[in-house]
Amino acid sequence: MEIDRTGLAAFLRRRRELLQPEDVGLPRGQRRRTSGLRREEVAALCHMSTDYYARLERERGPQPSEQMIASIAQGLHLSLSERDHLFRLAGHNPPDRGAAGDHISPGLLRIFDRLGDTPAEIVTELGETLRQSPLGVALTGDTTRYTGPARSIGYRWFTDPASRELYAREEHPLLSRMFASGLREIATLRGPGSRAAHYADLLLARSDEFRSLWSKHEVGIHPGQVKRFVHPEVGALELDCQRLLDPDQSHHLLVYTAAPGTESHDKLRLLSAISTRWA
């Protein structure tokens, strides 16, 4: 496929003009004259230089890579149909849709962008973190930094002992069963060629504990609403975890809260100050 520079530029400009700062969690400010977002705001959302993005809107520069187009599609809060259209304009075949995809729906992003003062994250069905709020990073660390199978918290649970330090020790046996059970359900649902099945094969080769749990064929062990953390700076936390599911992409928005007046609520306020380190 060849790049359609004119179509690509026009589409990017139109999508940028339609987005408002509040749509993507940005302050509007008092002197805004631009209809929609500024180029530098879009570039920041897409994790690229303003010059690079501006050249695309001006029908200049090299053909953007698939990774760049995926980043632009997410930064502009495109729907899956709009994302696929953008890929074709850029001269690429669109990625597959479904549970294996990392593209977050605009609706889920709009909710997430309004949770800046709350620990929140968007994860795949395999526990791979796609987005974290600043307070979410303060709570669990930056879990978007992992690559390969280590992106999955279930995989890290059985291969990296440090991943367990954030969780209350008395919860470890149940969490081990839950991760093994969940991976079995997803691998069965998605089939032998799926990423879930691949992770299971890797864990069977690496972890005695996982092999023992896998042999029990347990399913249906789901996380409770209350999660107990042991944070390195504020100590023990008991947080309610609310889940919102995007069924089309099998993504979960996880929001952590504490009841007002509790010790955990006070500790979340302390974490809010810590979160500025990752802002």
Short mmCIF file of the C-alpha atoms (twelve columns), coordinates in Angstrom:
data_MODEL
# 
_entry.id   MODEL 
# 
loop_
_atom_site.group_PDB 
_atom_site.id 
_atom_site.type_symbol 
_atom_site.label_atom_id 
_atom_site.label_alt_id 
_atom_site.label_comp_id 
_atom_site.label_asym_id 
_atom_site.label_seq_id 
_atom_site.Cartn_x 
_atom_site.Cartn_y 
_atom_site.Cartn_z 
_atom_site.pdbx_PDB_model_num 
ATOM 1   C CA . MET A 1   0.000   0.000   0.000  1 
ATOM 2   C CA . GLU A 2   1.142   3.539   -0.740 1 
ATOM 3   C CA . ILE A 3   0.831   6.461   1.623  1 
ATOM 4   C CA . ASP A 4   -1.913  8.974   0.813  1 
ATOM 5   C CA . ARG A 5   -0.192  12.111  2.062  1 
ATOM 6   C CA . THR A 6   -3.023  14.484  1.194  1 
ATOM 7   C CA . GLY A 7   -5.673  12.272  2.765  1 
ATOM 8   C CA . LEU A 8   -3.505  11.603  5.819  1 
ATOM 9   C CA . ALA A 9   -2.822  15.294  6.403  1 
ATOM 10  C CA . ALA A 10  -6.483  16.258  6.010  1 
ATOM 11  C CA . PHE A 11  -7.645  13.489  8.351  1 
ATOM 12  C CA . LEU A 12  -5.123  14.427  11.048 1 
ATOM 13  C CA . ARG A 13  -6.043  18.103  10.873 1 
ATOM 14  C CA . ARG A 14  -9.763  17.341  11.100 1 
ATOM 15  C CA . ARG A 15  -9.392  14.993  14.057 1 
ATOM 16  C CA . ARG A 16  -7.162  17.489  15.876 1 
ATOM 17  C CA . GLU A 17  -9.657  20.313  15.323 1 
ATOM 18  C CA . LEU A 18  -12.525 18.212  16.690 1 
ATOM 19  C CA . LEU A 19  -10.766 17.313  19.946 1 
ATOM 20  C CA . GLN A 20  -11.092 19.721  22.864 1 
ATOM 21  C CA . PRO A 21  -8.552  19.934  25.715 1 
ATOM 22  C CA . GLU A 22  -11.047 18.603  28.241 1 
ATOM 23  C CA . ASP A 23  -11.603 15.555  25.992 1 
ATOM 24  C CA . VAL A 24  -8.034  14.420  26.644 1 
ATOM 25  C CA . GLY A 25  -7.581  15.616  30.224 1 
ATOM 26  C CA . LEU A 26  -5.819  18.897  29.412 1 
ATOM 27  C CA . PRO A 27  -6.655  22.321  30.888 1 
ATOM 28  C CA . ARG A 28  -8.322  24.718  28.457 1 
ATOM 29  C CA . GLY A 29  -6.588  27.870  29.625 1 
ATOM 30  C CA . GLN A 30  -7.829  31.449  29.230 1 
ATOM 31  C CA . ARG A 31  -6.139  32.541  26.002 1 
ATOM 32  C CA . ARG A 32  -6.924  29.611  23.723 1 
ATOM 33  C CA . ARG A 33  -7.669  30.689  20.167 1 
ATOM 34  C CA . THR A 34  -7.183  27.354  18.435 1 
ATOM 35  C CA . SER A 35  -10.285 25.447  17.376 1 
ATOM 36  C CA . GLY A 36  -9.504  22.120  18.983 1 
ATOM 37  C CA . LEU A 37  -6.048  21.009  20.101 1 
ATOM 38  C CA . ARG A 38  -2.764  22.635  19.196 1 
ATOM 39  C CA . ARG A 39  -0.204  20.639  17.235 1 
ATOM 40  C CA . GLU A 40  2.178   20.622  20.177 1 
ATOM 41  C CA . GLU A 41  -0.555  19.190  22.415 1 
ATOM 42  C CA . VAL A 42  -1.280  16.384  19.964 1 
ATOM 43  C CA . ALA A 43  2.430   15.682  19.568 1 
ATOM 44  C CA . ALA A 44  2.800   15.347  23.346 1 
ATOM 45  C CA . LEU A 45  -0.204  13.005  23.521 1 
ATOM 46  C CA . CYS A 46  1.329   10.905  20.733 1 
ATOM 47  C CA . HIS A 47  4.828   10.869  22.301 1 
ATOM 48  C CA . MET A 48  6.577   12.486  19.327 1 
ATOM 49  C CA . SER A 49  8.136   15.824  18.457 1 
ATOM 50  C CA . THR A 50  5.940   18.712  17.372 1 
ATOM 51  C CA . ASP A 51  8.049   19.075  14.226 1 
ATOM 52  C CA . TYR A 52  7.480   15.454  13.226 1 
ATOM 53  C CA . TYR A 53  3.728   15.696  13.720 1 
ATOM 54  C CA . ALA A 54  3.510   19.072  11.953 1 
ATOM 55  C CA . ARG A 55  5.260   17.644  8.887  1 
ATOM 56  C CA . LEU A 56  2.591   14.947  8.601  1 
ATOM 57  C CA . GLU A 57  -0.133  17.595  8.595  1 
ATOM 58  C CA . ARG A 58  1.820   19.477  5.903  1 
ATOM 59  C CA . GLU A 59  2.186   16.396  3.666  1 
ATOM 60  C CA . ARG A 60  5.925   16.207  4.276  1 
ATOM 61  C CA . GLY A 61  8.474   13.896  5.843  1 
ATOM 62  C CA . PRO A 62  9.081   10.134  5.568  1 
ATOM 63  C CA . GLN A 63  6.330   7.551   5.702  1 
ATOM 64  C CA . PRO A 64  5.425   7.057   9.378  1 
ATOM 65  C CA . SER A 65  5.991   3.606   10.812 1 
ATOM 66  C CA . GLU A 66  3.192   1.389   12.068 1 
ATOM 67  C CA . GLN A 67  4.320   2.127   15.628 1 
ATOM 68  C CA . MET A 68  4.046   5.874   14.983 1 
ATOM 69  C CA . ILE A 69  0.590   5.524   13.461 1 
ATOM 70  C CA . ALA A 70  -0.588  3.420   16.417 1 
ATOM 71  C CA . SER A 71  0.683   6.117   18.772 1 
ATOM 72  C CA . ILE A 72  -1.106  8.848   16.797 1 
ATOM 73  C CA . ALA A 73  -4.344  6.846   16.742 1 
ATOM 74  C CA . GLN A 74  -4.232  6.497   20.506 1 
ATOM 75  C CA . GLY A 75  -3.223  10.102  21.101 1 
ATOM 76  C CA . LEU A 76  -6.107  11.383  18.966 1 
ATOM 77  C CA . HIS A 77  -8.570  9.078   20.766 1 
ATOM 78  C CA . LEU A 78  -9.617  7.383   17.528 1 
ATOM 79  C CA . SER A 79  -12.212 4.650   17.364 1 
ATOM 80  C CA . LEU A 80  -11.155 1.303   15.899 1 
ATOM 81  C CA . SER A 81  -12.677 2.197   12.529 1 
ATOM 82  C CA . GLU A 82  -10.882 5.544   12.539 1 
ATOM 83  C CA . ARG A 83  -7.644  3.851   13.577 1 
ATOM 84  C CA . ASP A 84  -7.928  1.383   10.688 1 
ATOM 85  C CA . HIS A 85  -8.604  4.256   8.272  1 
ATOM 86  C CA . LEU A 86  -5.529  6.094   9.553  1 
ATOM 87  C CA . PHE A 87  -3.347  3.027   9.005  1 
ATOM 88  C CA . ARG A 88  -4.543  2.690   5.412  1 
ATOM 89  C CA . LEU A 89  -3.957  6.396   4.705  1 
ATOM 90  C CA . ALA A 90  -0.402  5.944   5.990  1 
ATOM 91  C CA . GLY A 91  0.139   2.975   3.675  1 
ATOM 92  C CA . HIS A 92  -0.102  0.180   6.253  1 
ATOM 93  C CA . ASN A 93  -2.470  -2.684  6.894  1 
ATOM 94  C CA . PRO A 94  -4.447  -2.144  10.119 1 
ATOM 95  C CA . PRO A 95  -3.617  -4.325  13.134 1 
ATOM 96  C CA . ASP A 96  -5.944  -7.140  14.059 1 
ATOM 97  C CA . ARG A 97  -8.868  -6.219  16.243 1 
ATOM 98  C CA . GLY A 98  -9.934  -7.994  19.402 1 
ATOM 99  C CA . ALA A 99  -8.473  -9.114  22.695 1 
ATOM 100 C CA . ALA A 100 -4.861  -9.129  21.483 1 
ATOM 101 C CA . GLY A 101 -4.976  -5.432  20.579 1 
ATOM 102 C CA . ASP A 102 -3.607  -2.583  22.694 1 
ATOM 103 C CA . HIS A 103 -5.716  0.212   21.184 1 
ATOM 104 C CA . ILE A 104 -7.881  1.721   23.930 1 
ATOM 105 C CA . SER A 105 -11.393 2.829   23.003 1 
ATOM 106 C CA . PRO A 106 -12.122 6.590   23.103 1 
ATOM 107 C CA . GLY A 107 -14.899 6.086   25.667 1 
ATOM 108 C CA . LEU A 108 -12.621 4.278   28.091 1 
ATOM 109 C CA . LEU A 109 -9.924  6.908   27.597 1 
ATOM 110 C CA . ARG A 110 -12.373 9.744   28.292 1 
ATOM 111 C CA . ILE A 111 -13.231 8.187   31.638 1 
ATOM 112 C CA . PHE A 112 -9.580  7.481   32.433 1 
ATOM 113 C CA . ASP A 113 -8.501  11.041  31.590 1 
ATOM 114 C CA . ARG A 114 -10.804 12.329  34.338 1 
ATOM 115 C CA . LEU A 115 -9.170  10.211  37.032 1 
ATOM 116 C CA . GLY A 116 -5.985  12.184  37.522 1 
ATOM 117 C CA . ASP A 117 -6.453  12.359  41.314 1 
ATOM 118 C CA . THR A 118 -7.240  8.635   41.688 1 
ATOM 119 C CA . PRO A 119 -5.118  5.470   41.362 1 
ATOM 120 C CA . ALA A 120 -6.302  3.996   38.069 1 
ATOM 121 C CA . GLU A 121 -5.001  1.855   35.238 1 
ATOM 122 C CA . ILE A 122 -6.168  0.284   32.001 1 
ATOM 123 C CA . VAL A 123 -5.053  -3.318  31.532 1 
ATOM 124 C CA . THR A 124 -5.557  -6.095  29.004 1 
ATOM 125 C CA . GLU A 125 -7.191  -9.388  29.908 1 
ATOM 126 C CA . LEU A 126 -3.679  -10.732 30.585 1 
ATOM 127 C CA . GLY A 127 -2.892  -7.979  33.076 1 
ATOM 128 C CA . GLU A 128 -0.681  -5.972  30.705 1 
ATOM 129 C CA . THR A 129 -0.794  -2.309  31.722 1 
ATOM 130 C CA . LEU A 130 -1.643  0.095   28.892 1 
ATOM 131 C CA . ARG A 131 -2.184  3.316   30.864 1 
ATOM 132 C CA . GLN A 132 -1.694  4.481   34.463 1 
ATOM 133 C CA . SER A 133 -2.784  7.644   36.206 1 
ATOM 134 C CA . PRO A 134 -0.025  9.514   38.099 1 
ATOM 135 C CA . LEU A 135 -1.436  8.226   41.387 1 
ATOM 136 C CA . GLY A 136 -1.587  4.741   39.893 1 
ATOM 137 C CA . VAL A 137 2.151   4.951   39.198 1 
ATOM 138 C CA . ALA A 138 2.720   6.124   42.766 1 
ATOM 139 C CA . LEU A 139 0.789   3.111   44.047 1 
ATOM 140 C CA . THR A 140 2.264   0.267   41.985 1 
ATOM 141 C CA . GLY A 141 5.234   1.795   40.160 1 
ATOM 142 C CA . ASP A 142 5.420   2.269   36.403 1 
ATOM 143 C CA . THR A 143 4.127   -1.058  35.093 1 
ATOM 144 C CA . THR A 144 3.957   0.190   31.498 1 
ATOM 145 C CA . ARG A 145 7.748   -0.074  31.245 1 
ATOM 146 C CA . TYR A 146 7.808   -3.859  30.832 1 
ATOM 147 C CA . THR A 147 8.215   -5.564  27.484 1 
ATOM 148 C CA . GLY A 148 7.518   -9.044  26.149 1 
ATOM 149 C CA . PRO A 149 5.836   -11.592 28.436 1 
ATOM 150 C CA . ALA A 150 6.885   -9.539  31.490 1 
ATOM 151 C CA . ARG A 151 4.182   -7.026  30.535 1 
ATOM 152 C CA . SER A 152 1.711   -9.447  32.143 1 
ATOM 153 C CA . ILE A 153 1.458   -9.224  35.923 1 
ATOM 154 C CA . GLY A 154 0.569   -12.920 36.026 1 
ATOM 155 C CA . TYR A 155 3.773   -13.810 34.212 1 
ATOM 156 C CA . ARG A 156 5.842   -11.569 36.479 1 
ATOM 157 C CA . TRP A 157 4.179   -13.100 39.531 1 
ATOM 158 C CA . PHE A 158 5.734   -16.492 38.815 1 
ATOM 159 C CA . THR A 159 9.071   -15.324 37.368 1 
ATOM 160 C CA . ASP A 160 10.045  -12.205 39.333 1 
ATOM 161 C CA . PRO A 161 9.909   -12.483 43.161 1 
ATOM 162 C CA . ALA A 162 10.082  -8.691  43.479 1 
ATOM 163 C CA . SER A 163 6.649   -8.412  41.869 1 
ATOM 164 C CA . ARG A 164 5.085   -9.934  44.996 1 
ATOM 165 C CA . GLU A 165 6.501   -7.416  47.452 1 
ATOM 166 C CA . LEU A 166 3.682   -4.935  46.810 1 
ATOM 167 C CA . TYR A 167 1.014   -7.376  47.987 1 
ATOM 168 C CA . ALA A 168 0.242   -8.555  51.524 1 
ATOM 169 C CA . ARG A 169 1.985   -11.870 52.134 1 
ATOM 170 C CA . GLU A 170 -1.162  -13.600 53.396 1 
ATOM 171 C CA . GLU A 171 -2.719  -12.910 49.993 1 
ATOM 172 C CA . HIS A 172 0.028   -14.632 47.991 1 
ATOM 173 C CA . PRO A 173 -1.403  -18.191 47.886 1 
ATOM 174 C CA . LEU A 174 -4.792  -16.982 46.639 1 
ATOM 175 C CA . LEU A 175 -3.202  -14.637 44.112 1 
ATOM 176 C CA . SER A 176 -1.060  -17.471 42.748 1 
ATOM 177 C CA . ARG A 177 -4.154  -19.621 42.259 1 
ATOM 178 C CA . MET A 178 -6.012  -16.678 40.723 1 
ATOM 179 C CA . PHE A 179 -3.301  -15.922 38.150 1 
ATOM 180 C CA . ALA A 180 -2.981  -19.578 37.131 1 
ATOM 181 C CA . SER A 181 -6.750  -19.996 36.962 1 
ATOM 182 C CA . GLY A 182 -7.224  -16.817 34.943 1 
ATOM 183 C CA . LEU A 183 -4.524  -17.720 32.448 1 
ATOM 184 C CA . ARG A 184 -6.078  -21.164 31.942 1 
ATOM 185 C CA . GLU A 185 -9.484  -19.608 31.216 1 
ATOM 186 C CA . ILE A 186 -8.076  -17.084 28.743 1 
ATOM 187 C CA . ALA A 187 -5.857  -19.644 27.005 1 
ATOM 188 C CA . THR A 188 -8.871  -21.919 26.550 1 
ATOM 189 C CA . LEU A 189 -11.012 -19.034 25.304 1 
ATOM 190 C CA . ARG A 190 -8.439  -17.682 22.837 1 
ATOM 191 C CA . GLY A 191 -7.047  -21.005 21.637 1 
ATOM 192 C CA . PRO A 192 -3.658  -22.753 21.348 1 
ATOM 193 C CA . GLY A 193 -2.108  -20.067 19.123 1 
ATOM 194 C CA . SER A 194 -2.939  -17.214 21.479 1 
ATOM 195 C CA . ARG A 195 -0.608  -15.069 23.557 1 
ATOM 196 C CA . ALA A 196 -2.199  -16.567 26.677 1 
ATOM 197 C CA . ALA A 197 -1.300  -20.094 25.572 1 
ATOM 198 C CA . HIS A 198 2.246   -18.939 24.811 1 
ATOM 199 C CA . TYR A 199 2.595   -17.425 28.285 1 
ATOM 200 C CA . ALA A 200 1.334   -20.648 29.817 1 
ATOM 201 C CA . ASP A 201 3.956   -22.663 27.925 1 
ATOM 202 C CA . LEU A 202 6.702   -20.301 29.084 1 
ATOM 203 C CA . LEU A 203 5.580   -20.522 32.709 1 
ATOM 204 C CA . LEU A 204 5.326   -24.307 32.606 1 
ATOM 205 C CA . ALA A 205 8.983   -24.348 31.610 1 
ATOM 206 C CA . ARG A 206 10.099  -21.797 34.215 1 
ATOM 207 C CA . SER A 207 8.048   -22.124 37.408 1 
ATOM 208 C CA . ASP A 208 7.560   -25.168 39.641 1 
ATOM 209 C CA . GLU A 209 4.771   -23.365 41.497 1 
ATOM 210 C CA . PHE A 210 2.928   -22.596 38.260 1 
ATOM 211 C CA . ARG A 211 3.273   -26.212 37.067 1 
ATOM 212 C CA . SER A 212 1.772   -27.454 40.337 1 
ATOM 213 C CA . LEU A 213 -1.162  -25.047 40.150 1 
ATOM 214 C CA . TRP A 214 -1.709  -25.639 36.423 1 
ATOM 215 C CA . SER A 215 -2.015  -29.382 37.020 1 
ATOM 216 C CA . LYS A 216 -5.025  -28.748 39.294 1 
ATOM 217 C CA . HIS A 217 -7.095  -27.320 36.408 1 
ATOM 218 C CA . GLU A 218 -8.709  -24.693 38.636 1 
ATOM 219 C CA . VAL A 219 -10.933 -22.083 37.003 1 
ATOM 220 C CA . GLY A 220 -13.249 -19.371 38.277 1 
ATOM 221 C CA . ILE A 221 -10.954 -17.942 40.951 1 
ATOM 222 C CA . HIS A 222 -11.502 -14.207 40.667 1 
ATOM 223 C CA . PRO A 223 -10.031 -11.269 42.588 1 
ATOM 224 C CA . GLY A 224 -11.980 -9.823  45.500 1 
ATOM 225 C CA . GLN A 225 -13.138 -6.237  45.528 1 
ATOM 226 C CA . VAL A 226 -10.685 -5.336  48.318 1 
ATOM 227 C CA . LYS A 227 -6.986  -5.343  47.427 1 
ATOM 228 C CA . ARG A 228 -4.318  -5.265  50.129 1 
ATOM 229 C CA . PHE A 229 -1.069  -3.547  49.227 1 
ATOM 230 C CA . VAL A 230 2.164   -3.066  51.143 1 
ATOM 231 C CA . HIS A 231 3.575   0.164   49.775 1 
ATOM 232 C CA . PRO A 232 7.296   0.824   50.386 1 
ATOM 233 C CA . GLU A 233 6.654   4.412   51.542 1 
ATOM 234 C CA . VAL A 234 3.210   4.508   53.186 1 
ATOM 235 C CA . GLY A 235 2.848   0.908   54.366 1 
ATOM 236 C CA . ALA A 236 -0.292  -1.239  54.370 1 
ATOM 237 C CA . LEU A 237 -3.256  -0.150  52.253 1 
ATOM 238 C CA . GLU A 238 -6.705  -1.687  51.854 1 
ATOM 239 C CA . LEU A 239 -8.314  -0.368  48.681 1 
ATOM 240 C CA . ASP A 240 -11.587 -1.127  46.928 1 
ATOM 241 C CA . CYS A 241 -11.037 -2.011  43.276 1 
ATOM 242 C CA . GLN A 242 -13.816 -1.138  40.840 1 
ATOM 243 C CA . ARG A 243 -13.648 -2.612  37.331 1 
ATOM 244 C CA . LEU A 244 -15.091 -1.309  34.075 1 
ATOM 245 C CA . LEU A 245 -14.884 -3.675  31.100 1 
ATOM 246 C CA . ASP A 246 -14.646 -2.739  27.439 1 
ATOM 247 C CA . PRO A 247 -15.989 -5.971  25.929 1 
ATOM 248 C CA . ASP A 248 -14.836 -5.203  22.379 1 
ATOM 249 C CA . GLN A 249 -11.162 -5.043  23.326 1 
ATOM 250 C CA . SER A 250 -11.294 -7.024  26.604 1 
ATOM 251 C CA . HIS A 251 -9.672  -4.111  28.394 1 
ATOM 252 C CA . HIS A 252 -10.356 -3.346  32.045 1 
ATOM 253 C CA . LEU A 253 -10.305 0.057   33.703 1 
ATOM 254 C CA . LEU A 254 -9.298  -0.489  37.343 1 
ATOM 255 C CA . VAL A 255 -10.004 2.277   39.847 1 
ATOM 256 C CA . TYR A 256 -8.717  2.064   43.433 1 
ATOM 257 C CA . THR A 257 -10.446 3.958   46.248 1 
ATOM 258 C CA . ALA A 258 -10.510 3.979   50.044 1 
ATOM 259 C CA . ALA A 259 -13.431 4.751   52.344 1 
ATOM 260 C CA . PRO A 260 -13.268 8.309   53.785 1 
ATOM 261 C CA . GLY A 261 -12.077 8.413   57.361 1 
ATOM 262 C CA . THR A 262 -9.977  5.271   57.113 1 
ATOM 263 C CA . GLU A 263 -6.228  5.009   57.531 1 
ATOM 264 C CA . SER A 264 -5.937  3.901   53.899 1 
ATOM 265 C CA . HIS A 265 -7.774  7.043   52.781 1 
ATOM 266 C CA . ASP A 266 -5.212  9.179   54.615 1 
ATOM 267 C CA . LYS A 267 -2.374  7.211   53.045 1 
ATOM 268 C CA . LEU A 268 -3.784  7.777   49.562 1 
ATOM 269 C CA . ARG A 269 -3.552  11.495  50.258 1 
ATOM 270 C CA . LEU A 270 0.133   11.013  51.057 1 
ATOM 271 C CA . LEU A 271 0.561   9.093   47.821 1 
ATOM 272 C CA . SER A 272 -0.915  12.021  45.939 1 
ATOM 273 C CA . ALA A 273 2.127   14.054  46.927 1 
ATOM 274 C CA . ILE A 274 4.435   11.214  45.918 1 
ATOM 275 C CA . SER A 275 2.749   10.999  42.505 1 
ATOM 276 C CA . THR A 276 4.216   14.363  41.458 1 
ATOM 277 C CA . ARG A 277 7.521   12.575  41.006 1 
ATOM 278 C CA . TRP A 278 6.085   10.792  37.956 1 
ATOM 279 C CA . ALA A 279 3.861   13.618  36.689 1 
# 
